């Protein structure tokens, strides 16, 4: 075997270590029947929060289907949330954490397509420095954020001006597909979900018996506390669910631990504790329906295709697309705090204007249908 025999453009080729066909089946490049040529190198820059990364994954379906021989590299702050299925449709060939090593490697690779979906300065600068034949999204130009193509203009402007953002009627997926010169056709999320790990929580289904499990994500993170539903409402809802033969399951992370323990002690609802991200996704998979504010939980529920009841108050409800498998509930009095982390109404917080009965009926309707 000689250097000229090596298929450097094969999806399997890794260079520093043997490829899987060689490792598992002793295949070598010359005459290999598993040769899979890379024809389109695609870079996706989506650093963002975990939820924002998850809701950008529908793009993968189209890149894998619409471009010949695609090799996809994704750079992010949260690589653990992305699906790790290299050759499969929807998978990602290389997942990189945003650090010096990854940036150095990316800036020294030539891509056919490079997309940046973040408006953070560092992400825009990276797209500017990347070598790519075509660039989409947000880029750094003349010492400020700019657009790589005209279709990114809408998303840039709605992100910069609240009064214009309030008028937006496009959901997030429509916007990012538009940025990439494509049309959103209900492509689904792709989630790094391990069905085997879900077996760890089989005992919850056994505990629930014939009752439908209703996942209650009681918190909303620390950034926007204006999304919190009152504690007394949660207690009332839990008791109503129990009286109607449902099994409420309290969900949350470290920020919700104290609150969930309190709800559990008050109502007897089951609280399984805190878990790693992958375990939390597996735990969520046992639910028959999920109630949450706009949060990472919302995106996990959508990724798992779980019926979803979603609290929306401080955001534009048109931004969220539930794939015809959910209901948005809003305050009957509206909300005065667009993307606000403090409430202008003080004690008259708008989340008090989402009645327990409305939330229960939404859950009940989704389960029945």
C-alpha positions in Angstrom: 0.0 0.0 0.0 1.3 3.5 -0.9 0.3 7.1 0.0 -1.5 7.5 -3.4 -3.8 4.6 -2.4 -5.1 6.4 0.7 -8.6 7.9 0.3 -8.1 11.1 2.2 -11.6 12.2 1.1 -13.5 9.3 2.6 -16.0 10.0 5.4 -14.4 7.2 7.4 -10.8 8.5 7.2 -9.5 9.9 10.5 -5.7 10.0 9.8 -4.3 10.0 13.3 -6.0 6.7 14.1 -7.4 3.8 12.0 -10.8 4.2 10.5 -13.6 2.0 11.8 -13.8 -0.2 8.7 -10.1 -0.9 9.2 -10.4 -1.3 13.0 -13.4 -3.6 12.9 -13.0 -5.4 9.5 -9.4 -5.0 8.5 -10.4 -2.9 5.4 -7.8 -0.8 3.7 -8.4 2.1 1.2 -7.3 0.2 -1.9 -10.3 -1.7 -3.1 -12.4 -0.9 0.0 -16.1 -1.4 -0.6 -17.0 1.0 2.3 -15.4 4.0 0.6 -17.7 7.0 1.1 -16.5 10.1 -0.7 -16.8 13.5 1.0 -18.2 15.9 -1.6 -19.6 18.8 0.5 -17.9 20.0 3.7 -20.3 21.9 5.9 -19.5 23.9 9.0 -22.3 24.9 11.5 -21.4 27.5 14.2 -24.1 27.4 16.8 -22.6 28.1 20.2 -25.7 29.2 22.2 -27.6 27.7 25.0 -28.4 24.0 25.0 -32.0 24.6 23.9 -30.9 26.9 21.0 -28.5 24.2 19.9 -31.2 21.6 20.0 -33.7 23.6 18.0 -31.1 24.2 15.2 -30.7 20.4 14.6 -33.6 20.2 12.1 -31.2 21.7 9.6 -29.2 18.5 9.6 -31.9 16.5 7.8 -31.7 18.8 4.9 -28.0 19.1 4.7 -27.7 15.3 4.7 -30.4 14.9 2.1 -29.9 17.9 -0.2 -26.1 18.0 -0.5 -24.0 15.2 -2.1 -21.6 13.4 0.2 -21.9 15.8 3.1 -19.4 16.0 5.9 -20.8 18.1 8.8 -18.7 19.8 11.5 -20.5 21.6 14.3 -18.9 23.9 16.8 -20.7 24.7 20.0 -20.4 25.3 23.8 -22.5 22.1 24.5 -21.3 19.2 22.3 -22.9 16.7 24.6 -26.4 17.5 23.4 -25.7 16.8 19.7 -26.5 13.4 18.0 -23.4 11.3 17.5 -24.2 9.2 14.5 -21.5 10.0 11.9 -22.7 8.4 8.7 -26.4 8.1 9.4 -28.8 10.6 8.1 -29.0 13.4 10.5 -25.8 12.6 12.2 -22.8 14.9 12.6 -19.3 13.8 11.5 -17.3 16.0 13.8 -18.6 17.8 17.0 -16.2 20.4 18.4 -16.3 22.4 21.6 -15.6 26.1 21.1 -12.0 26.3 22.3 -8.6 27.2 20.9 -7.8 23.8 19.5 -11.1 23.6 17.6 -10.9 27.1 16.3 -7.3 26.6 15.1 -8.4 23.4 13.3 -11.5 25.0 11.8 -9.7 28.1 10.5 -7.2 25.8 8.8 -9.8 23.7 7.0 -11.5 24.6 3.7 -15.3 24.2 3.7 -17.9 24.4 0.9 -20.5 25.9 3.2 -20.1 27.7 6.5 -23.1 28.8 8.6 -23.2 30.9 11.7 -26.5 31.1 13.5 -25.3 33.1 16.5 -25.0 36.9 16.9 -22.3 36.7 19.5 -19.1 38.6 18.5 -16.8 35.6 18.7 -19.1 33.4 16.5 -19.4 36.2 13.9 -15.6 36.6 13.9 -15.1 32.9 13.4 -17.3 32.9 10.4 -15.4 35.8 9.0 -12.1 33.9 9.4 -13.3 30.6 8.1 -12.3 29.6 4.5 -15.6 28.7 2.8 -17.0 29.0 -0.7 -20.4 30.0 0.6 -21.2 31.7 3.9 -24.6 32.1 5.6 -25.8 33.8 8.7 -24.1 36.4 10.8 -20.6 37.6 10.2 -18.1 40.2 11.6 -17.6 43.2 9.3 -16.3 46.8 9.9 -16.0 46.1 13.7 -19.6 45.1 14.1 -22.0 42.2 13.5 -23.3 42.0 10.0 -25.0 39.5 7.6 -23.3 37.1 5.2 -26.3 37.0 2.9 -29.5 39.1 2.6 -31.7 36.4 4.1 -30.1 36.9 7.6 -31.3 40.5 7.7 -34.8 39.7 9.2 -33.3 37.7 12.1 -30.7 40.3 12.8 -33.2 43.2 13.0 -35.7 41.3 15.1 -33.0 40.5 17.6 -31.8 44.1 17.8 -35.2 45.9 18.3 -37.9 44.7 20.7 -40.8 46.6 19.0 -40.0 44.9 15.7 -39.4 41.5 17.3 -43.0 41.7 18.8 -44.4 41.9 15.3 -42.6 38.8 14.1 -44.8 35.9 13.0 -42.1 33.4 12.0 -41.0 30.6 14.2 -37.3 30.0 14.9 -37.0 27.0 12.5 -38.5 29.1 9.6 -36.0 31.8 10.3 -32.8 29.6 10.4 -33.9 27.7 7.3 -34.5 31.0 5.5 -31.0 32.1 6.6 -29.6 29.0 4.9 -31.7 29.6 1.7 -34.0 26.8 2.4 -37.7 26.3 3.4 -38.7 24.7 6.7 -40.8 21.6 6.0 -41.4 20.3 9.5 -38.0 18.7 9.8 -37.7 17.3 13.3 -35.2 17.9 16.1 -32.3 15.4 16.5 -31.5 14.6 20.1 -28.6 12.8 21.7 -31.0 10.3 23.4 -29.9 6.9 24.6 -32.8 4.5 24.8 -30.7 2.1 26.9 -30.3 4.8 29.5 -34.1 5.1 29.7 -34.2 1.6 31.2 -32.7 3.1 34.4 -36.1 4.9 34.9 -38.3 1.9 34.2 -39.2 1.8 37.9 -41.1 5.1 37.5 -43.4 3.6 35.0 -43.9 0.6 37.4 -44.6 3.1 40.2 -47.1 4.9 38.1 -48.8 1.7 37.0 -51.7 2.4 34.6 -51.6 6.1 35.3 -50.4 8.6 32.7 -47.1 10.3 33.8 -47.3 14.1 33.7 -43.8 15.6 33.8 -43.9 19.0 35.7 -40.8 21.1 35.0 -41.4 23.6 37.9 -38.5 26.0 37.2 -37.3 28.2 34.4 -33.6 28.8 35.1 -32.2 31.9 36.8 -32.0 34.3 33.8 -35.7 35.1 33.5 -37.5 34.6 36.8 -40.5 36.4 35.3 -41.5 33.0 33.8 -42.2 31.3 37.1 -45.7 30.1 37.8 -46.8 30.7 41.5 -46.0 27.9 44.0 -49.6 27.8 45.2 -50.7 27.1 41.6 -48.3 24.2 41.2 -49.6 22.6 44.4 -53.2 23.0 43.3 -52.4 21.5 39.9 -50.5 18.6 41.4 -53.5 17.8 43.6 -55.9 18.1 40.8 -53.9 15.8 38.6 -53.7 13.2 41.4 -57.5 13.4 41.9 -58.0 12.6 38.2 -55.8 9.5 38.3 -52.7 11.1 36.8 -49.1 10.5 38.1 -47.3 13.9 38.5 -43.5 13.6 38.1 -41.5 16.6 39.4 -38.6 17.6 37.1 -35.8 20.1 37.3 -32.2 20.7 37.9 -30.1 22.0 40.9 -31.9 25.3 40.8 -35.3 23.6 41.4 -34.2 21.0 43.9 -35.4 22.8 47.0 -38.6 23.8 45.4 -39.4 20.3 44.1 -38.6 18.7 47.5 -41.1 21.2 49.0 -43.8 20.3 46.4 -43.2 16.6 47.0 -43.5 16.9 50.8 -46.7 19.0 50.4 -48.5 16.9 47.8 -46.8 13.4 47.8 -45.9 13.9 44.1 -42.8 11.9 43.2 -39.5 13.7 42.8 -36.6 11.5 41.5 -33.8 14.0 42.1 -31.1 15.6 40.0 -29.4 13.9 37.1 -26.8 14.4 34.4 -28.1 15.9 31.1 -28.2 12.5 29.3 -30.0 11.0 32.3 -32.4 13.8 32.4 -33.3 13.3 28.8 -33.8 9.6 29.5 -36.0 10.4 32.6 -38.1 12.8 30.5 -38.7 10.0 28.0 -40.9 8.1 30.5 -43.5 11.0 30.5 -46.7 10.9 28.6 -47.1 14.7 28.7 -44.8 17.5 29.8 -45.6 21.0 31.3 -42.9 23.6 31.3 -42.0 27.2 30.8 -39.8 28.1 27.9 -36.6 26.4 28.9 -34.3 23.5 28.0 -37.1 21.2 29.0 -39.2 22.5 26.2 -36.7 21.5 23.6 -36.1 18.1 25.2 -39.9 17.5 25.1 -40.0 18.5 21.4 -37.0 16.4 20.7 -38.6 13.4 22.3 -41.9 14.1 20.5 -43.8 14.4 23.8 -47.1 16.2 24.1 -46.2 19.6 25.5 -48.0 22.3 27.4 -45.9 25.4 27.3 -46.1 28.6 29.4 -45.3 31.7 27.4 -45.4 35.2 28.8 -42.3 37.3 28.2 -41.6 36.0 24.7 -43.2 36.2 21.3 -45.3 33.0 21.1 -44.9 32.8 17.3 -41.2 32.0 17.9 -42.1 28.5 19.3 -43.2 25.7 17.0 -44.6 22.6 18.7 -45.0 20.4 15.7 -48.8 20.2 16.2 -48.1 18.2 19.4 -48.6 20.9 22.0 -50.5 23.8 23.5 -49.2 27.3 24.4 -50.9 28.9 27.5 -50.5 32.6 28.1 -51.6 35.0 30.8 -55.2 36.2 30.2 -54.0 39.7 30.9 -51.1 39.7 28.6 -47.5 40.5 29.6 -45.8 43.9 30.0 -42.2 42.6 30.3 -40.9 41.6 26.8 -37.7 39.6 27.4 -37.7 41.1 30.8 -36.1 39.6 34.0 -38.0 41.8 36.4 -41.8 42.2 36.4 -43.2 45.7 35.9 -46.4 44.7 37.7 -44.7 43.6 40.9 -47.1 41.6 43.0 -49.6 41.5 40.2 -47.3 39.3 38.2 -48.9 38.2 34.8 -48.1 34.5 35.5 -50.8 34.7 38.2 -53.2 35.1 35.3 -52.7 31.6 34.0 -55.4 29.7 35.8 -54.8 26.2 37.1 -58.0 25.0 35.4 -56.7 26.2 32.0 -53.4 24.3 32.5 -55.2 21.1 33.7 -57.6 21.2 30.8 -54.7 21.6 28.3 -52.9 18.6 29.8 -56.1 16.5 29.9 -57.0 17.4 26.3 -53.5 16.4 25.0 -53.7 13.1 26.8 -57.2 12.3 25.7 -56.4 13.2 22.0 
